[in-house]
Amino acid sequence: MNKIAVICFNIYATKIGFTQDLKLRIEQHNDGLVQSTKSRRPLQLIYYEACIENWDAIKREKYLKTHYGRLFFHKRLKTWFESNVV
């Protein structure tokens, strides 16, 4: 199963990425093994979607990284963003 994960550094910074092993990827980020997030730890998984097909997950990840994808994501998690400060 392929997953698109959204991890949060703080209320203003999120990272969207594709992975086949979500648990391992989050551990890598939190252990400082990923250069792009090494200085932003600790990270918190706030949202993920699962896709059966690899191509579908990659397509969804690309969409979520667009302006409209981020609008969708922030609208979907509006309540979480209003009540949580990471």
C-alpha contacts under 8 A as a table, 3 or more apart, distances in Angstrom:
res1	aa1	res2	aa2	distance
1	M	20	Q	6.28
1	M	50	A	6.57
1	M	51	C	6.16
1	M	52	I	5.25
1	M	53	E	7.42
2	N	18	F	7.37
2	N	19	T	6.06
2	N	20	Q	4.56
2	N	21	D	7.51
2	N	50	A	5.74
2	N	51	C	5.22
2	N	52	I	6.12
2	N	53	E	6.84
2	N	54	N	5.97
2	N	57	A	6.20
3	K	18	F	5.83
3	K	19	T	5.43
3	K	20	Q	5.93
3	K	21	D	7.62
3	K	22	L	6.76
3	K	48	Y	6.62
3	K	49	E	5.57
3	K	50	A	4.37
3	K	51	C	5.98
3	K	57	A	6.40
4	I	16	I	7.06
4	I	17	G	5.64
4	I	18	F	4.50
4	I	19	T	6.37
4	I	48	Y	5.45
4	I	49	E	5.26
4	I	50	A	6.46
4	I	51	C	7.98
4	I	57	A	6.33
4	I	58	I	7.96
4	I	60	R	7.50
4	I	61	E	6.07
5	A	16	I	5.73
5	A	17	G	5.43
5	A	18	F	6.27
5	A	19	T	7.47
5	A	22	L	7.39
5	A	45	L	7.25
5	A	47	Y	6.08
5	A	48	Y	4.35
5	A	49	E	6.67
6	V	14	T	6.55
6	V	15	K	5.59
6	V	16	I	4.57
6	V	17	G	6.63
6	V	45	L	6.14
6	V	46	I	6.06
6	V	47	Y	5.21
6	V	48	Y	5.97
7	I	14	T	5.60
7	I	15	K	5.31
7	I	16	I	6.64
7	I	43	L	6.33
7	I	44	Q	5.44
7	I	45	L	4.42
7	I	46	I	5.74
7	I	47	Y	7.12
8	C	11	I	7.04
8	C	13	A	6.11
8	C	14	T	4.43
8	C	15	K	6.43
8	C	43	L	5.74
8	C	44	Q	5.28
8	C	45	L	6.34
8	C	46	I	6.56
8	C	86	V	7.36
9	F	12	Y	7.71
9	F	13	A	5.51
9	F	14	T	6.00
9	F	15	K	7.99
9	F	40	R	6.09
9	F	41	R	6.87
9	F	42	P	6.99
9	F	43	L	5.30
9	F	44	Q	6.90
9	F	86	V	6.65
10	N	13	A	5.41
10	N	14	T	7.29
10	N	85	V	6.50
10	N	86	V	4.64
11	I	14	T	7.74
11	I	81	F	6.57
11	I	84	N	7.48
11	I	85	V	5.56
11	I	86	V	5.94
16	I	61	E	6.95
16	I	64	L	7.36
16	I	65	K	6.88
17	G	61	E	6.38
18	F	57	A	6.86
18	F	58	I	6.57
18	F	61	E	6.35
19	T	22	L	5.96
19	T	25	R	7.04
21	D	24	L	5.56
21	D	25	R	6.25
22	L	25	R	5.13
22	L	26	I	6.22
23	K	26	I	5.36
23	K	27	E	6.30
24	L	27	E	5.08
24	L	28	Q	6.17
25	R	28	Q	5.04
25	R	29	H	6.30
26	I	29	H	5.12
26	I	30	N	6.18
26	I	43	L	7.89
26	I	45	L	7.51
27	E	30	N	5.10
27	E	31	D	5.88
28	Q	31	D	5.14
28	Q	32	G	6.30
28	Q	33	L	5.13
28	Q	34	V	6.29
29	H	32	G	5.39
29	H	33	L	5.92
29	H	34	V	5.36
29	H	37	T	6.31
29	H	38	K	6.86
29	H	41	R	7.65
29	H	43	L	7.22
30	N	33	L	7.60
30	N	38	K	7.67
30	N	41	R	6.01
30	N	42	P	5.82
30	N	43	L	6.09
31	D	38	K	7.91
32	G	35	Q	7.12
32	G	37	T	7.07
32	G	38	K	4.49
32	G	39	S	7.67
32	G	41	R	7.48
33	L	38	K	6.73
34	V	37	T	5.76
34	V	38	K	5.78
35	Q	38	K	5.19
36	S	39	S	7.70
37	T	40	R	5.18
37	T	41	R	6.73
38	K	41	R	6.25
40	R	43	L	7.19
44	Q	86	V	7.80
45	L	48	Y	7.75
50	A	57	A	7.44
51	C	54	N	7.12
51	C	56	D	6.40
51	C	57	A	5.47
52	I	56	D	7.55
52	I	57	A	7.81
53	E	56	D	5.29
53	E	57	A	6.55
54	N	57	A	5.29
54	N	58	I	6.39
55	W	58	I	5.16
55	W	59	K	6.11
56	D	59	K	5.09
56	D	60	R	6.14
57	A	60	R	5.08
57	A	61	E	6.10
58	I	61	E	5.08
58	I	62	K	6.26
59	K	62	K	5.23
59	K	63	Y	6.36
60	R	63	Y	5.05
60	R	64	L	6.19
61	E	64	L	5.16
61	E	65	K	6.37
62	K	65	K	5.26
62	K	66	T	6.77
63	Y	66	T	5.34
63	Y	68	Y	7.61
63	Y	69	G	5.29
64	L	67	H	7.79
64	L	68	Y	7.37
64	L	69	G	3.83
64	L	70	R	5.62
64	L	72	F	7.77
64	L	73	F	7.18
65	K	69	G	5.84
65	K	70	R	6.25
66	T	69	G	4.99
66	T	70	R	6.20
67	H	70	R	5.30
67	H	71	L	6.33
68	Y	71	L	4.94
68	Y	72	F	6.18
69	G	72	F	5.05
69	G	73	F	6.16
70	R	73	F	4.92
70	R	74	H	6.03
71	L	74	H	5.26
71	L	75	K	6.02
72	F	75	K	5.18
72	F	76	R	6.03
73	F	76	R	5.13
73	F	77	L	6.25
74	H	77	L	5.17
74	H	78	K	5.53
74	H	81	F	7.76
75	K	78	K	4.99
77	L	80	W	5.24
77	L	81	F	6.25
78	K	81	F	5.20
78	K	82	E	6.16
79	T	82	E	5.10
79	T	83	S	6.23
80	W	83	S	5.32
80	W	84	N	5.82
81	F	84	N	5.47
81	F	85	V	7.25
